[in-house]
């Protein structure tokens, strides 16, 4: 049943790729994001995602990485069809646990069309679900529930800082043309508490997480094949986000980022101020894809070194979104001292990413 649902979702996503961005609402500069309204879904846009990644530790102090992501896609397929089965909105979800004791990700995925009691993405507030997977904001707490094939978790992410607007007041450029953009905000330093179950054993976990919420109607800019992204909760209470769009040759196509210091001041970085440099490669034994899992990142005048919690944090989502990417917990250091912890995302290394 679930496999059929995955395949149906992937087929519809392929159909959506033939639709032009002009068939959707446009991302334009100068629009002020409104909260709490913009915490919810934006079904008039083509793509949207809520991304939560974080570092946790169990009762014995063992480190763990956690990820829960919900994607929404409007395929523009059969929208005039009055049937409840018409795929007006598609929802996908990925969940993963990075456990160094296992040495690879535990991960699972879901896919379904919205409606019929199977899946939904609410507009007034963050409230997305597919079957028994969900992410919901209740005032200052995001509550996530995942029941996967070989793991489960019930986690609460408590908001401790204001929303961080990325780019130009939430308008985040991804290329030379202003149309190549998204609306984008982050919520760093979420306090994590809850339970995690693996191999029939349930344990309490605590930690710190990062949430990204982004929506747009554009695909990747022409010439770009994927991106590198990092979100770091800095030990002093600050927050660092950086990304670069890459060409097929690996050269940067566009870049951007932000740094919120411990005192709340925010600095946005332009394309020339963010640099990623591979320090060590890892080749997947399953796919043969090579990823730069250890990176040097320059943000303004500060250099950070990123080292993975473990090398094998590749996530194969071919059965839902059709992508294979590396999404991993990393430690950040600066000037030889540990500076923070967060997640590094590497896409488009096996084949060009298609949104």
C-alpha positions, 0 to 999 in steps of 0.5 A: 500500500505504502509503496504504491502511494510512493510510486503514485506521488513520484509519477505526479511529481514528474508530471509537475516538472513540465509546468511553468513557474508562471502557473504559480504565485510568484516570490517578489521582493518587498513582501513582508512576512506575517506571523503567525500566518506565514508559519502555515502552508502556502498552497498557491506556491509550487514547493514548500518545506519545513525542515527540522534538524538537531543534535540530541543525546540520550541518558548516557550522553551518547550523541544522536542526530535527528531530522524530520522534514515535510515537503508540499508540492502543488503539481497543477494536475487535474485541479478542476476535477471535483473528485476528492482523489484529485492530486491538488497538493502532494505531501512528502516526508523524510525522517532520519536518526544518525547514530554513530553506534550504528554507523549509518542513518536509520531513515524512512519516508512517506508520500501521499496526496492531500485529503481523504484523511491521509495527509494535510498541510494547514494554512493558519499555522504549522500543522502538517501530517502524513498518516501517523507522521506529523509536525504541529506548532502549539504556541511555542512548541513544535510537536513531532511524531514519527512512527517509522519502520525501525525507529520512532520518536515523539519530540517537542521543539520549544522556541527560545529565540525570535524568527530569523528572516533569511536574505533580504527580510525573508526574500532569499535570492538563489540566482542572478535573476530576482525570480530565482528566489524563495521566502525563507525564515529559520528558527535556531536554538529550539530546545529538544526533549522527548523520546526515541525508540530503536530496536524495541528500546525507548529512551529519553533524549534532549538537545538543540535543533534548527527549523527552516521553512521555505516556499517558492515557485521556481526550480533551480536556476539554469546552470545549477545542479544542487546546493550545499547548505549549513545551519549551525547553532553556535555555542554562544547563542548565535546562529549561522546559516550559509548556502551555495548553489553549484554548477555541474563542474562544482563551481559556485553559482550563487551563495548567501547566508546570515549570522545572528550574533548572541546579542541579536544583531543580524548580518546578511551575507552576499554571494562573495561573502560565503565560501565552501571548500571541501576538506575530505570526501566520502564515497557511499558504498551503496550509490557510489556518490562522493560527498564532501562530508568535511567542509571549510565554510567562510562567512564574512571574515570568520572561518568554520571547519565542519566535521561530521558526526559520522561519514555515512549520513546519506539519505535515499529518498528515491521512493518519494521525492526521487532524490538521494542526498547527504544530510548530516549532523556536523560539529563546527569549530573556529580558530581551533575551538568548538563553536557549535553544532548543526547540520550540513546538507549536500544535494545534486552530487549524484545527479542534478537535483530537480525541484 
